[in-house]
Every structure is written in structure tokens, then in C-alpha cells.
């Protein structure tokens, strides 16, 4: 909350020659016009500002008188002098454009084309329900952790959190990891960035799923990699189509992004054998497999790996809060020193209070309790989407079989223009993503990715009804 009675701190330069009153006037006027000084804010008393600038008080008083006369300032008897004119941030001073340009590979990365957030009925994928998160409990843990943290920390993360993560993924996902194997990151995306820093040379071939997770594809490209899309079928990435020159393969085997299928055990073993034969690394992104609605999950690639080829990446952004930028990776021993150095070079270490709070959240059983609670909620939403796909939406769509995660893919089976459908739904306050959004190049795979994480259970039927009605209207 702003204390309007307290004078703002001003930086005024009197370097060089010229009338000092005029320079004080112009710098204050500019600050008001471009919105740095806002209406109602109090400027320093003329005596105080004169002392700070080492000028006569009359010099400052004359500048204030001009600003009052021009309507920028107003005096209040016994209270001081205040800004009375509202400027515009659009007029704010900007740094000069200059001749500097980014590297060609960054110029080649287009802006993200995700649907505009803010739709009342949000069916975008990759977003958990923030309203289900126990904020009061988190604030308590965070407050306790803030009081206890005051020093620089290990770039690999707080030891209690690394130990807690190792236990959690060992129990919930059968990942083989000791605390020393775990490196805490600012979300899964930073984990991918660290892997790219230590493994990807400019020009190296990185294989990704097609369709697949766009942020990963774009990240590897930003490191100068030649990103090769590899088709996905009902069993997962088609191993025979991976380029022989690929030095790294990025996959989402537990819940393929965006199709939702699980990589079969034969395909997992084939991928591991391919990596061993070609001397490649595998990045396993296990982004939302905590939420399962039927069969037990298959063993992660990491637990099947016997040659140290797999780097396991996870995140708490999908299970807890998108704004909670905490993730982790489990890497083979030979990579850990370089990954730790890369983390230190990037931002030295993570935010210690949040890490300590998350360690307590896991150790006190709160994460396990939260996952059970939200798992029941997401299971009910998953069922609603499955029933809609088998019923009202059946003339136009068929679901891709999936029993995990926070979204379901629907492929077109009837006459509907998916692009027109997405635009019409956006106009009706429903945000939804087409499957084409997840391909690097145009593909004949019309369909939708229906997310049910962010939308309230009570609102989901209305969103599905609008989807049905809009599809029916467009197919007439």
C-alpha cells in the first residue's frame, strides 16, 4: 500500500551548464508526464530537495512555483506539495533502440501462439486448478522458512528438499534416485535449459516428438540445435524414425504431450536400446503423471535404464501451482557436476525459502494428501470429458485413449473446420487449443486438446455444451 503522505525519492541530475531551476522543472515535469510520478504522490519539501542537490532553496522553490502554475503540482496547506496531474506510462522514456540485434537463431523463433488467457471457460492444457491449492498452509510454511534462510545456498538445491524429492519420486514413480542425484530447478523448463547447456552444441541434432511440447522444441532451437520432429503412434515415439545423428531425444512417455498416450513397454526398451547404440541421451519429461484414472503407470524410462542414458525431469507447477517455479531433474552421475555449474552460472541458486517450504510440505505428508484430494477432483473432470466425447461430441470427435494427466486429445471424425471452431469458441469465452498448435509444421491431424485442470468442475459441462453446440452450428 502506498503511503501518499511520505515524499517520494527523486533523482535529479544537475550535471553540466545551464539554469538549474529550469533543469529541476523539466525533470520533474517529465517524470509526471510519463507516469513515474503519479497523482497524489508528495514531492520532497523544497528545503529538503535543495539540501540533497546542494543548491539554494529559492532555486527549488522557483521550479515548484512553475510546476504549480502549469498545473503539475498543487500545494496543500500544512501537508506539503503533491502531484496533481496524471501522466501516461505510454509516454515513458525508453532506452534508445540502438544497433544491437539478437543472434539469427533467436530471430527464427516465432512468438508463442498460445490462446489468449482470460476466457471465462478455460480448456487450455497444462494448467492445474489454483483454487485447490492449500494457500493458508503454504503461507505458514513459507513464513517459517523465510525466517530460517539468510545465506547463499547450494546451486543443486537445499539438501532437505533434494532428499524429500528423492523419496517422493521413489515411492510414487519408482524413480531410482538418492538425494545426491537430484538437482532442484526453477520449473521443468529450466531443467531442460540446463540439460541443453551441458549436452547440446550448436548444430547438434535433437529429436523431439511430433506433435509435441512446443516450449521444449523452442528451447533446444534457441541453443542452436537442429530440432528434428519424430512421429508418434499409439505406442509412443517411432524409434525407427529417430535420426541416427541425434545426440539427444526428448520424450513425454507417461502421458504424451499433447495426445495423452503412454509409451508401451516394448517401445521404451527399444528407445533405450537405440540410445545405447547411438551414444545419445534421453530426456524423460514426466510432467503430470501423478494423476492417473485407471491402470497403473508403466515403469519410467529412468528406472528401466541400466546404462546411464536417461535424464528424468519433473515439476511441481502442474501438481501444485503454475506460479510455483520449482522443478527437479535426476541425472546420471557423470553429468551432475556440469549441471550444477550450469545452474550456478544461470542464477547461482534457487529461492531458499520456497525450497524449504516445499521440503516441509513433502515431509509432513501434505503433498501426498493434496495429490489424493485433487486427484479425485480431476478424475471427475476427466470422466465428464470422456462421457461428452462418447456422447454429444461423438458426431465430430473421438478421444485418443488416455488414462492420466490433465487433458484429453480429441481427433476429428466428422465435418468441422477446427480453426473456425476454435475462433468461434474464443468469441464465446471458451479457450481451447487445436492439435495443430503442437506440430512444428502443418499436419493433417485435425482435433482439439481439451484441458480440464484450470476450469472448475461446475463450469466444465457448460464449456463442453458450448463446444458441442458450436461444432453442430459449423457443420450444418
C-alpha positions in Angstrom: 0.0 0.0 0.0 1.3 3.4 -1.0 1.9 5.9 1.8 0.9 9.1 0.0 2.0 11.3 2.8 5.6 10.2 2.5 7.7 12.1 0.0 8.9 10.1 -3.0 12.6 9.7 -3.6 13.7 11.7 -6.6 16.7 11.5 -8.8 17.5 14.8 -10.4 20.7 15.5 -12.3 22.3 18.9 -12.3 25.4 17.9 -14.2 26.6 20.4 -16.9 25.8 24.0 -17.5 22.5 25.9 -17.7 19.8 27.3 -15.5 19.4 24.9 -12.5 15.8 26.0 -11.9 14.9 25.1 -15.4 16.5 21.7 -15.2 14.7 20.8 -12.0 11.5 22.0 -13.5 11.9 19.9 -16.7 13.0 16.7 -15.0 10.0 16.9 -12.6 7.6 17.7 -15.4 8.9 14.8 -17.5 8.6 12.4 -14.5 4.9 13.5 -14.1 4.1 13.3 -17.8 5.5 9.8 -18.3 3.8 8.4 -15.2 6.8 7.9 -13.0 5.3 10.4 -10.5 1.6 9.7 -10.0 -1.2 11.9 -9.0 -1.4 12.2 -5.2 2.3 11.5 -4.6 4.1 14.0 -2.4 7.3 15.6 -3.7 10.0 16.5 -1.2 9.9 19.8 0.6 11.8 22.5 -1.2 14.3 22.8 1.7 15.0 19.0 1.7 15.4 18.8 -2.0 17.7 21.8 -2.0 19.9 20.3 0.6 20.1 17.0 -1.4 21.0 18.9 -4.6 23.4 21.3 -2.8 21.5 24.3 -4.3 19.8 27.3 -2.8 16.3 26.7 -1.6 15.0 29.5 -3.8 16.2 27.5 -6.8 13.9 24.6 -6.0 11.1 26.8 -4.8 11.1 28.6 -8.2 10.9 25.3 -10.0 8.0 24.2 -7.8 6.2 27.5 -8.4 6.4 27.0 -12.2 5.0 23.4 -11.8 2.2 24.7 -9.7 1.4 27.4 -12.1 1.4 24.9 -15.0 -1.0 22.6 -13.1 1.5 19.7 -12.5 1.8 20.3 -8.7 -0.6 21.6 -6.1 0.2 22.8 -2.5 -1.9 21.7 0.4 -1.8 23.9 3.5 0.1 22.2 6.3 0.6 19.0 4.3 3.1 19.7 1.5 3.2 19.7 -2.3 1.6 17.0 -4.3 1.4 15.8 -7.9 -1.9 17.0 -9.3 -1.6 15.9 -13.0 -1.9 12.3 -14.3 0.6 11.4 -16.9 0.7 8.3 -19.1 3.0 5.3 -18.9 2.8 5.2 -22.7 4.9 8.4 -22.7 7.6 6.9 -20.5 11.2 7.3 -21.7 12.7 4.3 -23.3 16.2 3.2 -23.9 17.5 4.0 -27.4 16.8 1.3 -30.0 20.4 1.1 -31.0 22.1 -1.2 -33.5 22.2 -4.4 -31.4 20.3 -7.4 -32.7 19.8 -11.0 -31.3 21.5 -13.9 -32.9 19.9 -15.4 -36.0 18.6 -18.4 -34.2 16.5 -16.2 -31.8 15.2 -14.2 -34.8 14.0 -17.5 -36.2 11.9 -18.4 -33.1 8.3 -17.0 -33.5 6.3 -15.6 -30.6 4.3 -18.2 -28.7 0.9 -18.6 -30.2 -0.9 -19.9 -27.1 -4.6 -18.8 -26.9 -5.1 -15.5 -25.0 -5.7 -16.2 -21.3 -8.6 -14.8 -19.6 -11.5 -16.7 -21.2 -14.2 -17.5 -18.6 -14.2 -21.1 -19.6 -10.6 -22.2 -19.8 -9.9 -25.5 -21.6 -6.2 -24.9 -22.2 -3.9 -27.7 -21.3 -1.1 -27.7 -18.8 -2.9 -25.6 -16.1 -3.8 -27.1 -12.7 -6.6 -25.6 -10.6 -5.0 -23.0 -8.3 -8.2 -22.8 -6.2 -7.4 -26.4 -4.9 -4.0 -25.4 -3.5 -3.8 -25.1 0.3 -2.6 -21.5 0.3 -3.0 -20.9 4.1 -0.8 -23.9 4.8 1.7 -22.8 2.2 1.9 -19.3 3.7 2.6 -20.8 7.1 5.4 -23.0 5.8 6.8 -20.1 3.7 6.8 -17.7 6.7 8.6 -20.2 8.8 11.1 -20.8 6.0 11.8 -17.1 5.4 12.9 -16.6 9.0 15.3 -19.5 8.7 17.0 -18.6 5.4 19.6 -15.9 5.0 22.6 -17.2 3.2 23.6 -18.2 -0.4 22.8 -21.8 -1.0 23.9 -24.8 -2.9 23.2 -24.4 -6.7 21.8 -28.0 -6.7 19.2 -27.0 -4.1 18.6 -27.3 -0.4 19.6 -30.8 0.9 16.3 -31.3 2.7 14.3 -30.7 -0.5 16.6 -32.9 -2.6 16.1 -35.7 0.0 12.3 -35.1 0.1 12.1 -35.2 -3.7 14.2 -38.4 -4.0 11.8 -40.1 -1.5 8.7 -38.8 -3.2 9.5 -39.8 -6.7 11.0 -43.1 -5.5 7.7 -44.0 -3.8 5.2 -42.5 -6.3 7.1 -43.2 -9.6 9.7 -45.9 -8.8 12.5 -43.5 -9.9 15.9 -44.7 -8.7 17.4 -41.6 -7.1 19.4 -40.7 -4.0 19.4 -37.1 -2.7 22.8 -36.5 -4.5 21.2 -37.4 -7.8 18.6 -34.7 -7.6 19.1 -31.1 -8.8 16.4 -28.6 -7.9 15.4 -26.2 -10.8 13.1 -23.2 -11.4 10.5 -25.4 -13.0 10.9 -28.2 -15.6 11.8 -25.6 -18.3 14.9 -24.6 -16.5 15.8 -28.2 -16.1 15.6 -28.6 -19.9 17.7 -25.5 -20.3 20.4 -26.8 -18.1 20.5 -30.1 -20.0 20.8 -28.2 -23.3 23.6 -26.1 -21.9 25.7 -29.1 -21.0 24.8 -31.5 -23.8 23.8 -29.6 -26.9 26.4 -28.0 -29.1 25.3 -25.6 -31.9 24.3 -27.6 -34.9 23.7 -30.8 -32.9 20.6 -32.8 -33.7 17.9 -33.0 -31.0 14.9 -35.3 -31.7 11.5 -34.3 -30.3 8.1 -35.8 -30.5 5.8 -34.6 -33.3 3.3 -33.4 -32.2 5.0 -32.4 -29.0 5.7 -29.9 -26.3 6.4 -26.6 -28.1 8.4 -24.9 -25.3 10.9 -27.7 -25.3 11.3 -27.6 -29.1 11.8 -23.9 -29.0 14.3 -24.1 -26.1 16.5 -26.6 -27.9 16.4 -24.5 -31.0 17.4 -21.4 -29.0 20.6 -23.3 -28.1 21.4 -23.7 -31.8 20.3 -27.3 -32.1 18.8 -28.7 -35.3 15.5 -29.9 -33.9 14.0 -32.9 -35.7 10.4 -33.9 -35.2 9.8 -37.6 -34.9 6.3 -39.0 -35.5 4.3 -40.6 -32.6 1.9 -43.5 -32.8 -0.2 -45.4 -30.3 2.9 -46.9 -28.7 4.9 -43.6 -28.4 7.7 -42.1 -30.4 8.6 -44.1 -33.5 12.1 -45.2 -32.7 12.9 -46.2 -36.3 12.3 -42.6 -37.4 14.8 -41.0 -35.0 17.7 -39.5 -37.0 20.8 -41.5 -36.5 22.7 -38.3 -35.8 20.5 -37.3 -32.9 22.5 -36.7 -29.7 19.5 -36.1 -27.5 15.9 -37.4 -27.6 13.2 -35.5 -25.7 10.1 -37.6 -24.9 7.0 -37.5 -22.6 6.4 -41.2 -22.2 4.0 -41.4 -19.3 1.4 -39.0 -20.9 2.4 -37.9 -24.4 2.1 -34.2 -24.9 -0.5 -33.5 -26.3 -2.0 -36.8 -27.4 -2.0 -38.3 -23.9 -1.0 -41.9 -24.9 1.5 -43.8 -22.8 4.6 -45.2 -24.4 4.4 -49.0 -24.4 7.0 -51.2 -22.6 8.4 -52.6 -25.9 8.8 -49.1 -27.3 10.5 -47.9 -24.1 13.0 -50.8 -24.3 13.5 -50.1 -28.0 14.2 -46.4 -27.3 16.7 -47.3 -24.5 18.5 -49.7 -26.9 18.6 -47.1 -29.6 20.2 -44.5 -27.2 22.8 -47.1 -26.2 23.6 -48.0 -29.8 23.9 -44.4 -31.0 25.5 -42.9 -27.9 22.6 -40.5 -27.3 20.9 -39.1 -24.2 17.2 -39.3 -23.4 15.3 -36.6 -21.6 12.2 -38.0 -19.9 9.7 -35.3 -19.1 7.3 -36.7 -16.5 5.1 -33.6 -16.3 1.7 -34.7 -14.9 1.8 -38.5 -14.5 0.8 -38.1 -10.8 -2.8 -38.0 -11.9 -4.0 -41.4 -13.2 -7.6 -42.6 -13.6 -7.4 -46.3 -14.4 -4.4 -48.6 -15.0 -1.1 -48.5 -13.1 1.6 -46.5 -14.8 4.4 -48.2 -16.7 7.9 -48.0 -15.2 9.7 -44.7 -16.1 12.5 -44.9 -18.6 14.8 -43.8 -15.9 14.1 -46.9 -13.8 14.5 -49.2 -16.8 17.8 -47.5 -17.8 20.8 -49.6 -17.0 23.5 -47.6 -18.9 23.0 -44.1 -17.5 21.4 -42.6 -20.7 18.2 -41.1 -19.1 17.8 -37.6 -17.5 14.5 -37.5 -15.6 12.8 -34.1 -15.4 9.8 -33.2 -13.2 7.9 -30.2 -12.0 5.6 -29.1 -9.1 4.0 -26.4 -11.3 1.4 -29.0 -12.6 0.7 -30.6 -9.3 0.6 -27.5 -7.1 0.6 -24.0 -8.7 1.8 -22.7 -12.1 3.4 -19.8 -10.4 5.4 -22.1 -8.1 8.5 -22.3 -10.2 10.0 -25.4 -8.6 11.1 -28.5 -10.5 13.9 -31.0 -10.5 16.0 -33.3 -12.6 17.6 -36.6 -11.9 20.8 -37.1 -13.9 23.5 -39.7 -14.3 26.5 -39.1 -12.1 28.8 -38.1 -15.0 26.5 -35.1 -15.8 25.9 -33.8 -12.3 29.0 -31.6 -11.8 28.3 -29.8 -15.1 24.6 -29.4 -14.4 25.4 -27.9 -11.0 27.9 -25.5 -12.6 25.3 -24.5 -15.3 22.8 -23.8 -12.6 25.3 -21.6 -10.7 26.1 -19.7 -13.8 22.5 -19.2 -14.7 21.2 -17.8 -11.3 23.5 -19.2 -8.6 20.8 -21.0 -6.7 17.0 -21.1 -6.3 14.8 -19.3 -3.8 15.7 -20.9 -0.5 12.5 -20.1 1.4 10.3 -21.7 -1.2 12.5 -24.7 -1.3 12.5 -25.1 2.4 8.7 -24.7 2.4 8.3 -27.4 -0.2 10.6 -29.8 1.7 8.3 -29.4 4.7 5.2 -29.7 2.5 6.5 -33.1 1.3 8.0 -34.4 4.6 4.8 -33.6 6.6 2.7 -35.6 4.2 0.9 -32.6 2.8 1.9 -33.2 -0.8 0.6 -36.8 -0.6 -2.7 -35.6 0.9 -3.0 -32.8 -1.7 -2.5 -35.2 -4.6 -5.1 -37.6 -3.2 -7.6 -34.7 -2.9 -7.0 -33.1 -6.3 -6.8 -36.5 -7.9 -10.4 -37.2 -7.1 -11.4 -33.8 -8.5 -9.5 -34.3 -11.7 -10.8 -37.8 -12.1 -14.4 -36.5 -12.0 -13.5 -33.9 -14.7 -11.7 -36.5 -16.8 -14.9 -38.6 -16.7 -17.0 -35.6 -17.8 -14.8 -35.1 -20.9 -14.8 -38.8 -21.7 -18.6 -39.0 -21.5 -19.0 -35.9 -23.6 -16.7 -37.4 -26.2 -18.6 -40.6 -26.3 -21.9 -38.9 -26.4 -22.8 -35.3 -27.6 -19.4 -34.8 -29.3 -19.3 -38.2 -31.0 -20.5 -36.9 -34.4 -17.4 -34.8 -34.7 -14.7 -36.1 -32.4 -13.2 -39.3 -31.0 -11.0 -39.3 -27.9 -7.4 -40.5 -28.1 -7.2 -43.2 -25.3 -5.6 -41.7 -22.2 -5.8 -42.5 -18.5 -3.6 -39.9 -17.0 -2.9 -36.2 -16.8 -4.9 -33.0 -17.0 -6.1 -33.1 -20.6 -7.6 -35.3 -23.3 -7.0 -35.1 -27.0 -9.9 -35.4 -29.4 -9.4 -36.2 -33.1 -11.9 -35.1 -35.7 -14.1 -37.7 -37.1 -16.8 -35.5 -38.6 -17.1 -32.5 -40.9 -16.0 -29.5 -38.8 -13.4 -26.8 -39.5 -11.3 -26.9 -36.4 -9.8 -23.4 -37.0 -13.2 -21.8 -37.3 -14.4 -23.8 -34.3 -11.5 -22.5 -32.1 -12.2 -18.9 -33.2 -15.9 -19.2 -32.6 -15.3 -20.7 -29.1 -12.9 -17.9 -28.2 -15.7 -15.4 -29.1 -18.0 -17.4 -26.8 -15.5 -17.1 -23.9 -14.1 -20.7 -24.3 -10.3 -21.0 -24.6 -9.3 -24.3 -26.3 -6.2 -25.3 -28.3 -6.2 -27.2 -31.7 -3.9 -30.2 -32.1 -2.2 -28.3 -34.9 -0.8 -25.9 -32.3 1.6 -28.7 -31.2 3.1 -29.5 -34.6 6.2 -27.8 -35.8 4.9 -27.9 -39.4 1.5 -28.2 -41.0 0.0 -31.7 -40.4 -3.2 -33.5 -41.4 -4.3 -34.2 -37.8 -7.4 -32.0 -37.1 -8.5 -32.1 -33.5 -8.6 -30.5 -30.1 -6.7 -30.8 -26.8 -9.2 -30.4 -24.0 -7.7 -29.3 -20.7 -9.7 -29.8 -17.5 -7.2 -28.7 -14.9 -7.9 -25.0 -14.7 -11.7 -25.0 -15.2 -14.0 -25.5 -12.2 -15.9 -28.8 -12.2 -19.2 -26.9 -12.1 -18.2 -24.9 -15.2 -17.0 -27.9 -17.3 -20.4 -29.1 -18.5 -21.2 -25.6 -19.8 -17.9 -25.4 -21.7 -18.5 -28.9 -23.2 -22.1 -27.9 -24.2 -20.7 -24.8 -26.0 -18.2 -26.9 -27.8 -21.0 -29.3 -28.9 -23.3 -26.5 -29.9 -20.6 -24.6 -31.8 -19.5 -27.8 -33.7 -23.1 -28.5 -34.6 -23.6 -25.0 -35.9 -20.5 -25.0 -38.0 -21.2 -28.4 -39.5 -24.7 -27.5 -40.8 
